[in-house]
C-alpha cells in the first residue's frame, strides 16, 4: 500500500512538471499582436492586470504566473547577490530564448527546489536519510536551470565559432563591392542564418536606438566570449576610432579567421588519436582478442587436458 501511494505521488508530481514545462515552452494562451501592431496597441493604451477580470486572463497568467511568482521570491532570497545580473549575461550568451526571462528562470529554480525536496521525502521517508536526500535533490533541482542555461550558451558559442568565418566572408564581399558597412551588416543580418546573423541584427538595432558603433560592437564582444569575436570587435572599434578603412580591416580579419579555423581543425584531428584510445582498449580490442585468440586457447586447453576436439568430437 505504501509503495502504491509512493508511485502515485511520483506520477502526479511528474505529470505536474510536464504540464508546467509545456505551458512555459509553448506559451499557452499568450498569442497576440506582434511587431508594428503591438507597438500601436501600446501607444493607444495599456491595460493592467488589475483592470481585467481574472477569468479573462490567459491560462499562463491565471495559474502558472502566480505559482512562479511565489517560487521566484523564494529563489531570490536563497540566491547570492548578483544572481540576476549573472543570469542576464548567461541569457545574452545563450541568445535570449523567446520564452525565458530572468524572473522566469528564478521561478523555475524555486519550483525545482521544492519538487526535488518533495521527491526526496517521498522516496526515503520522513527520517534523517530522507531529509539528507531531500536536501541533495533540492540543491540539484535549484542548480539545474543554471546548468541548462550554461549548456545552451556553450552550444551557441560553438555554433558562433563555426559561423564566424563564413559570415565575415559575406560581410567583406559586401563592403568590397561598394556597400556601406551598416548596409553590409543589414544584408548579413537579413540573409544570414545562425548566431552571428542574430548578433549583427542586435548590433544594428542598438545603433538605431542611439548607441554608437563602437559601443554596440563592444557590447557584442561582452556577449560572445570567443577570442576570435573579441579580436574582430577590437579591430572594428579601433578602425572606427582611428578612421581606418573598414574594407581593409575586414580583409585582414577574414584571412586571420581562415587560418584560425584551419588550425582548430588540425588541433581536433590531432586529438582524435588520444580520444579513440580508450574505446579501442575497452571495447574493440577485447572483442578482437576473443575472436582471434579464443579458438586457439580452446584448442590448446583441449590438447593439454586430453578432452578431444570441442568442434567436432
C-alpha positions, 0 to 999 in steps of 0.5 A: 500500500505504501509503495502504491501511494509512493508511485502515485505521488511520483506520477502526479508530481511528474505529470505536474512538471510536464504540464508546467514545462509545456505551458512555459515552452509553448506559451499557452494562451499568450498569442497576440499582436506582434511587431508594428501592431503591438507597438500601436496597441501600446501607444493607444493604451495599456491595460493592467492586470488589475483592470481585467477580470481574472477569468479573462486572463490567459491560462499562463497568467491565471495559474502558472504566473502566480505559482512562479511568482511565489517560487521566484521570491523564494529563489531570490532570497536563497540566491547570492547577490548578483544572481540576476545580473549573472543570469542576464549575461548567461541569457545574452550568451545563450541568445535570449530564448523567446520564452525565458526571462530572468524572473522566469528562470528564478521561478523555475529554480524555486519550483525545482527546489521544492519538487526535488525536496518533495521527491526526496521525502517521498522516496526515503521517508520522513527520517534523517536519510530522507531529509539528507536526500531531500536536501541533495535533490533540492540543491540539484533541482535549484542548480539545474536551470543554471546548468541548462542555461550554461549548456545552451550558451556553450552550444551557441558559442560553438555554433558562433565559432563555426559561423564566424568565418563564413559570415565575415566572408559575406560581410567583406564581399559586401563592403568590397563591392561598394556597400556601406558597412551598416548596409553590409551588416543589414544584408548579413543580418537579413540573409544570414542564418545562425548566431552571428546573423542574430548578433549583427541584427542586435548590433544594428538595432542598438545603433538605431536606438542611439548607441554608437558603433563602437559601443554596440560592437563592444557590447557584442564582444561582452556577449560572445566570449570567443577570442576570435569575436573579441579580436574582430570587435577590437579591430572594428572599434579601433578602425572606427576610432582611428578612421581606418578603412573598414574594407581593409580591416575586414580583409585582414580579419577574414584571412586571420579567421581562415587560418584560425579555423584551419588550425582548430581543425588540425588541433581536433584531428590531432586529438582524435588519436588520444580520444579513440584510445580508450574505446579501442582498449575497452571495447574493440580490442577485447572483442578482437582478442576473443575472436582471434585468440579464443579458438586457439586457447580452446584448442590448446586447453583441449590438447593439454587436458586430453578432452578431444576436439570441442568442434567436432568430437 
